[in-house]
């Protein structure tokens, strides 16, 4: 450490030159000088005035000043290179007696806890994560009151120095998974991680469209995942947490199903599975049935389809592609537009544009119905990566059906099964609990059957209760 106080002061000015929000105060206390630095955009002026400046002004003994300043975090900084880090984390820096002290004086720059917007539920807790990692950690520890809940703190990003917390329950989670994730995080060398979604890209498999890491803003889902033996990562400045590993079954079974009767949630889960396959296969089946395999359609219905398409100038595959792409554009525009008039744009596009296209003879009414059912069934899934995977396989099914009819659909199904069965969520099978088969966990996943045991595939601690 630099021994001269003036050199320390000059060092701070050199490192943060042209930093307009840097505030410097030089305070004389008897025969000693106190140098105070803070960033007014990140530190609270009221806290610095009430706790630090008043403490210094009202105390004649400089040694008592360091003991009397009230702060939840009062640290001695042993290396001048850490000054920048603490300043950009809302600390006030005091240089006195050739020593550097950091006093936490963060400004309240985050929003209050609000209701979940991306994962709403009729029943269950209404709180959701915010951009403050300490509040998010508190929402989890408020629910899991156990010493076995561990969280390891790390920073990532050369410039952002983003704080992340790796959470797991040490007597449930497989420590091999913890070490593997820690190793992956340490190998990430990038200038900045600004959100959990960015970290997700670096940890996940970007070659396969199906997600192996789930984003969630619900603390209750996070706690449920931890109790099931999964690992959770919190990222500062992000209202979402990462749950890993995630499996295909996780996207059919939201945590909100736990708050309703099993018989009702069973129906909803079967409905989601049905919607998953309908969203992928309906356009492909329509193309195959009308172009190659007309015998699969009743004759009166086939005549009706033929009559409707008599004035359409495009082949059915071109018609389907046009409508699917238009629907993707409408969906994207609805997401990007402000909420105040986003729904109005959707109504304009879906109703007026669709009706006008039919009247103009560009598309047939049956194609409007097929595409509408396709997108209504896809709205069951809210995860962007899952909807992206569904969209990709929808086009694969559609193109193969356009060339080979029902045989193309069969080929697509085989390719889909090969892809999904061979896919790994880290070193776990993505199709768990179907492959490998875990009958008890499968019943809990599909039929909401209460199970007193965890899956042995995820953890060695399988007992939930003593009975």
Helices and strands as residue ranges (DSSP letters): H 5-15, E 22-29, E 32-39, H 45-47, I 48-53, H 54-57, H 62-68, E 74-77, G 80-82, H 83-87, E 91-96, E 99-104, H 133-141, E 149-156, E 162-169, H 175-186, H 196-203, E 214-216, H 219-227, E 231-235, E 241-244, G 248-251, G 255-259, H 262-291, G 294-296, H 299-308, H 316-336, H 339-347, I 348-353, H 354-359, H 365-378, H 384-404, H 406-422, E 424-425, E 428-429, H 439-447
